[in-house]
């Protein structure tokens, strides 16, 4: 499982003009992709990293986590995180798990974050989503589990 965490000062996800999730304060946008052999262990690792990595700015200038700050999180499924571009000009998606495998894994990450008490918005699995964010810093971190 792979996640890309982007610290943002504001963000929103829309599908066909409908806003599915948004925030207007410091938070994280998390793109999550699954591969064929991912399972509960990878879900737990990604959720723990999202919740506990100290990548936000605290009131006193200290680095804090979304859990420390009660900051919002938007999770968006992103199979393209497993694109293989080593050969040719067309990416291969063979490493990405198919929808029936990936969708419940991404949903499990969302559930695990919510179980930690976090406010989590989502995109819509498989939809043509528009993801807007102001990357704060910029700060982008890749988590492989």
C-alpha positions as CSV (number, residue, x, y, z in Angstrom):
1,X,0.0,0.0,0.0
2,X,1.2,3.5,-0.9
3,X,0.0,6.8,0.4
4,X,1.0,10.3,-0.5
5,X,0.4,12.8,2.3
6,X,0.1,16.4,1.3
7,X,-0.1,19.1,4.0
8,X,-2.6,21.6,2.9
9,X,-4.1,24.9,4.2
10,X,-7.3,24.2,2.3
11,X,-8.6,21.4,0.0
12,X,-11.7,20.0,-1.6
13,X,-12.8,17.1,-3.7
14,X,-15.6,17.3,-6.2
15,X,-17.3,14.9,-8.6
16,X,-19.5,16.3,-11.4
17,X,-19.7,19.6,-9.5
18,X,-20.8,18.0,-6.2
19,X,-18.4,18.8,-3.3
20,X,-17.7,15.5,-1.5
21,X,-15.2,16.8,1.1
22,X,-13.4,20.0,2.0
23,X,-11.5,21.8,4.7
24,X,-10.4,25.4,5.1
25,X,-7.7,25.1,7.7
26,X,-4.5,23.1,8.1
27,X,-5.0,19.4,7.3
28,X,-3.9,16.5,5.1
29,X,-4.9,15.3,1.7
30,X,-4.0,11.6,1.5
31,X,-3.9,9.8,-1.8
32,X,-4.0,6.0,-1.2
33,X,-3.2,3.2,-3.7
34,X,-3.3,-0.5,-3.1
35,X,-1.4,-3.3,-4.7
36,X,-2.3,-7.0,-5.0
37,X,-0.9,-8.3,-1.8
38,X,-2.0,-5.6,0.6
39,X,-4.1,-6.4,3.6
40,X,-4.9,-5.5,7.2
41,X,-1.2,-4.9,8.2
42,X,-0.7,-2.4,5.4
43,X,-4.0,-0.6,6.2
44,X,-2.9,-0.3,9.9
45,X,0.5,1.0,9.0
46,X,-0.9,3.7,6.6
47,X,-3.5,4.8,9.1
48,X,-1.0,5.0,11.9
49,X,1.4,7.1,9.8
50,X,-1.3,9.4,8.6
51,X,-2.6,10.0,12.2
52,X,0.8,10.2,13.9
53,X,3.4,11.7,11.6
54,X,4.4,15.1,12.9
55,X,4.0,17.1,9.8
56,X,1.7,20.0,10.8
57,X,2.5,23.3,12.5
58,X,1.5,23.5,16.1
59,X,0.5,26.8,17.8
60,X,4.0,27.2,19.4
61,X,5.8,26.3,16.1
62,X,6.3,22.7,17.1
63,X,5.6,20.0,14.6
64,X,2.5,18.0,15.5
65,X,0.3,15.3,14.0
66,X,-3.3,15.5,12.7
67,X,-4.2,13.6,15.9
68,X,-2.5,16.2,18.1
69,X,-4.2,19.1,16.3
70,X,-7.6,17.4,15.6
71,X,-6.9,18.4,11.9
72,X,-9.1,17.3,9.0
73,X,-8.0,14.6,6.6
74,X,-9.3,13.9,3.1
75,X,-8.6,10.4,1.7
76,X,-8.7,9.9,-2.1
77,X,-8.2,6.5,-3.8
78,X,-5.4,6.7,-6.4
79,X,-4.5,3.6,-8.3
80,X,-2.0,5.6,-10.4
81,X,0.4,5.6,-7.4
82,X,1.4,2.2,-8.7
83,X,2.1,3.3,-12.3
84,X,5.2,1.6,-13.8
85,X,6.9,4.0,-16.2
86,X,10.2,2.2,-16.7
87,X,9.4,1.1,-20.2
88,X,8.0,3.1,-23.1
89,X,5.8,6.1,-23.0
90,X,2.6,4.5,-21.6
91,X,2.4,3.6,-17.9
92,X,1.6,0.1,-16.9
93,X,-1.0,-0.3,-14.1
94,X,-0.3,-4.0,-13.4
95,X,1.0,-3.4,-9.9
96,X,-2.3,-1.6,-8.9
97,X,-4.9,-3.8,-7.3
98,X,-8.2,-4.1,-9.2
99,X,-11.2,-2.2,-7.9
100,X,-12.8,-5.1,-6.0
101,X,-9.6,-5.6,-4.0
102,X,-8.5,-1.9,-3.6
103,X,-11.9,-0.3,-2.7
104,X,-12.3,-2.2,0.6
105,X,-8.7,-1.5,1.5
106,X,-9.0,2.2,1.0
107,X,-12.3,2.2,2.9
108,X,-10.5,0.3,5.7
109,X,-7.9,3.1,5.9
110,X,-10.7,5.6,6.2
111,X,-12.4,3.5,8.9
112,X,-9.1,3.1,10.9
113,X,-8.6,6.9,10.8
114,X,-12.2,7.6,12.0
115,X,-11.7,5.0,14.8
116,X,-8.9,7.2,16.0
117,X,-11.4,10.0,16.3
118,X,-10.2,11.9,13.2
119,X,-12.5,13.9,10.9
120,X,-12.1,12.2,7.5
121,X,-13.7,13.2,4.2
122,X,-13.4,11.1,1.1
123,X,-13.6,11.2,-2.6
124,X,-15.7,8.6,-4.5
125,X,-13.9,5.4,-5.5
126,X,-13.5,5.0,-9.3
127,X,-15.0,8.4,-10.0
128,X,-13.4,11.2,-12.1
129,X,-12.6,13.4,-9.2
130,X,-11.3,17.0,-9.1
131,X,-8.9,17.4,-6.2
132,X,-8.0,20.9,-5.3
133,X,-5.5,21.9,-2.6
134,X,-3.1,24.5,-1.5
135,X,0.0,22.5,-0.6
136,X,1.3,24.2,2.6
137,X,5.1,24.4,2.7
138,X,5.0,22.6,0.3
139,X,5.0,19.4,2.2
140,X,4.5,16.1,0.5
141,X,5.5,12.7,2.0
142,X,5.3,9.2,0.5
143,X,4.5,6.4,2.8
144,X,5.0,2.8,1.6
145,X,3.6,0.1,3.8
